[in-house]
Amino acid sequence: MSTTTPRFQTIGIVGTGAMGRGIAQIAAQAGSTVLLFDTQPDAVTKARDAVSTQWDKLVEKGRIGADAASAQKARLKPAAALADLAGCDLIVEAIVENLDVKKKLFAELEGIVQPTAVLATNTSSLSVTAIAAALKRPQQFAGFHFFNPVPLMKVVEVIAGLKTDPAVCQALAEYARQMGHTPCRPKTRPASSSTTPAAATAPRRCASSAKAWPISPPSTAS
């Protein structure tokens, strides 16, 4: 568990499948309060139970203390509706890889959160610029692409769109480090799935571009 104040103190996770729950786990371990939302009624409960089970196993192995596990569990909270995410500093989306669905979601989220909140997509294949095209504040939007299983794959790609504020990517990179991950700006877009061979080459790809932080202005290929 991190002993520093997390860069984003309250975050929302939309989509609580394997990727979403993995991101939620490392965010809670970093000290953030994590609000979980999913359109499936029982998905959030299943995600919380799965993450809690992982922490219980770490306690059994002596990797973390029981008090730390209890504190982390307390930071995982359900969100009954998207409106419950209004107070989040950061929202990470981990839903279906469909451009129209993602655009609709972020347009709705933009109307809920504060103007200073960061919106991020965990997309593995879609253009960050395309997802942000209809947003009123595209400068607050970026890609934050983790690899599965999130707690074990210690890299995350921070991807700027054409209009992303560089400070947003810097903040995401800082947060990634607080979560115990190495942030990088990929030279190429990830493959279509985090379970493809692209995931296996992620550490090497990130290592080759790790010096990109602080980042330069985004390229037109993002």
C-alpha positions in Angstrom: 0.0 0.0 0.0 1.2 3.5 -0.9 2.1 5.8 2.0 1.9 8.9 -0.2 -1.2 10.9 -1.1 -2.5 9.6 -4.4 -2.5 11.9 -7.3 -6.2 11.2 -7.8 -7.9 10.7 -4.5 -11.2 9.6 -5.7 -11.6 7.6 -9.0 -14.4 5.9 -10.8 -14.1 2.7 -12.8 -16.8 2.1 -15.4 -16.9 -1.6 -16.4 -15.9 -4.1 -13.7 -14.7 -7.1 -15.7 -11.2 -8.4 -15.5 -9.6 -5.1 -16.6 -11.8 -2.9 -14.5 -11.4 -4.8 -11.3 -7.6 -5.1 -11.8 -7.4 -1.3 -12.2 -9.6 -0.9 -9.1 -7.3 -3.2 -7.1 -4.1 -1.2 -7.8 -5.9 2.1 -7.4 -7.2 1.2 -3.9 -3.7 -0.1 -3.0 -2.3 3.3 -4.0 -4.7 4.9 -1.5 -7.5 6.1 -3.7 -11.2 5.7 -2.9 -12.5 3.7 -5.9 -16.2 3.9 -7.0 -17.2 0.9 -9.2 -20.0 1.1 -11.7 -21.3 -1.5 -14.2 -24.5 -1.8 -16.1 -24.8 -5.4 -14.9 -26.6 -5.5 -11.6 -24.3 -8.0 -9.9 -21.1 -7.2 -11.6 -19.9 -4.7 -9.0 -20.5 -7.1 -6.2 -18.6 -9.8 -8.0 -15.7 -7.4 -8.7 -15.4 -6.4 -5.1 -15.5 -10.0 -3.9 -12.9 -11.0 -6.4 -10.5 -8.2 -5.4 -11.1 -8.8 -1.7 -10.2 -12.5 -2.3 -6.9 -11.4 -3.9 -6.1 -9.3 -0.9 -7.0 -12.1 1.5 -4.6 -14.4 -0.3 -1.8 -11.7 0.0 -2.5 -11.6 3.7 -2.2 -15.4 4.0 1.2 -15.2 2.1 2.4 -12.4 4.4 2.6 -10.0 1.5 0.4 -7.4 3.2 -1.0 -6.9 6.7 -4.6 -7.7 7.7 -5.1 -4.0 8.6 -3.9 -2.9 5.2 -6.2 -5.3 3.5 -9.2 -4.1 5.5 -8.4 -0.5 4.7 -8.1 -1.3 1.0 -11.4 -3.1 1.0 -13.1 -0.1 2.6 -11.9 2.1 -0.2 -13.7 -0.1 -2.8 -17.3 1.3 -3.0 -20.2 0.6 -5.3 -21.8 3.3 -7.5 -25.4 2.6 -8.3 -25.5 5.1 -11.2 -23.1 7.2 -13.3 -24.3 10.2 -11.4 -22.6 8.8 -8.3 -19.3 9.4 -10.0 -19.8 13.2 -10.0 -17.1 13.8 -7.3 -14.4 11.7 -9.0 -11.0 13.3 -9.9 -10.5 10.6 -12.5 -12.7 8.1 -14.3 -11.3 5.2 -16.1 -13.5 3.4 -18.7 -13.0 -0.4 -19.2 -16.0 -1.4 -21.3 -16.7 -3.0 -24.7 -14.3 -2.0 -27.6 -17.0 -0.1 -29.5 -16.3 3.4 -30.6 -19.9 4.6 -30.6 -20.6 3.1 -27.1 -17.5 4.7 -25.7 -18.2 8.1 -27.2 -21.7 8.0 -25.8 -20.4 7.1 -22.3 -17.9 9.8 -22.2 -20.3 12.4 -23.5 -22.6 11.5 -20.5 -19.7 11.4 -18.0 -18.5 14.9 -19.2 -21.9 16.3 -18.2 -21.6 14.7 -14.7 -18.1 15.4 -13.5 -16.4 18.6 -12.6 -14.5 20.5 -15.4 -11.2 19.6 -13.8 -11.8 15.9 -13.7 -9.8 13.6 -16.0 -11.6 11.1 -18.2 -9.5 8.1 -19.4 -10.1 5.1 -21.7 -8.5 1.8 -21.3 -9.0 1.1 -25.0 -6.6 -1.4 -26.5 -7.3 -0.6 -30.2 -9.4 2.5 -30.7 -8.2 6.0 -31.4 -8.1 8.3 -28.4 -8.7 11.3 -30.6 -11.7 9.6 -32.2 -13.3 8.8 -28.8 -12.8 12.4 -27.7 -14.1 14.0 -30.9 -17.5 14.9 -29.5 -16.3 16.0 -26.1 -16.5 19.7 -25.0 -13.3 19.3 -23.0 -11.1 16.9 -25.0 -8.1 18.4 -23.3 -9.2 16.5 -20.2 -9.2 13.1 -22.0 -6.5 10.6 -22.5 -5.8 6.9 -23.0 -4.7 4.9 -19.9 -4.2 1.4 -21.3 -3.3 -1.4 -18.8 -2.5 -5.0 -19.6 -4.2 -8.1 -18.2 -3.7 -9.2 -15.5 -3.3 -5.6 -14.3 -1.7 -6.2 -10.9 1.1 -8.3 -12.5 1.7 -6.5 -15.8 3.5 -3.6 -14.4 3.3 -1.2 -17.4 0.6 1.2 -18.6 0.4 3.1 -21.8 -0.5 6.8 -21.4 -1.8 8.0 -24.7 -2.5 11.6 -25.7 -5.1 12.5 -28.2 -4.7 15.5 -30.5 -6.2 17.9 -28.0 -5.1 16.3 -24.7 -3.5 18.7 -22.3 0.1 17.4 -21.6 -0.5 18.1 -17.9 -3.2 15.4 -18.0 -0.8 12.8 -19.3 1.8 13.9 -16.7 -0.8 13.4 -14.0 -1.7 10.0 -15.2 2.0 9.0 -15.5 2.6 10.1 -11.9 -0.5 8.2 -10.7 0.7 5.1 -12.6 4.0 5.2 -10.7 2.1 5.5 -7.4 0.2 2.3 -8.4 3.6 0.6 -8.9 3.4 0.6 -12.7 5.8 2.0 -15.3 4.1 4.6 -17.5 5.1 4.9 -21.1 4.0 6.6 -24.3 3.8 3.9 -27.0 5.4 4.5 -30.4 2.5 2.4 -31.9 -1.1 1.8 -30.9 -1.6 -1.4 -29.0 -3.0 -4.5 -30.7 -6.7 -5.3 -30.6 -6.7 -7.2 -27.3 -4.7 -7.0 -24.1 -4.5 -10.8 -24.3 -2.8 -10.9 -27.7 1.0 -11.2 -28.1 1.0 -7.4 -27.8 0.6 -7.8 -24.0 3.8 -10.0 -23.9 5.8 -7.3 -25.7 4.4 -4.4 -23.6 7.3 -4.3 -21.1 9.8 -4.1 -24.0 7.8 -1.5 -25.8 7.5 0.6 -22.7 11.1 0.3 -21.8 12.0 1.6 -25.3 9.9 4.8 -24.8 10.2 5.3 -21.0 12.3 8.4 -21.6 9.3 10.0 -23.2 8.3 11.4 -19.8 8.0 14.4 -19.6 6.1 14.0 -22.9 6.3 16.1 -26.0 3.2 17.4 -27.7 1.0 14.5 -29.1 1.5 13.4 -32.7 -1.3 13.2 -35.3 -1.1 9.4 -35.1 -2.7 9.2 -31.6 
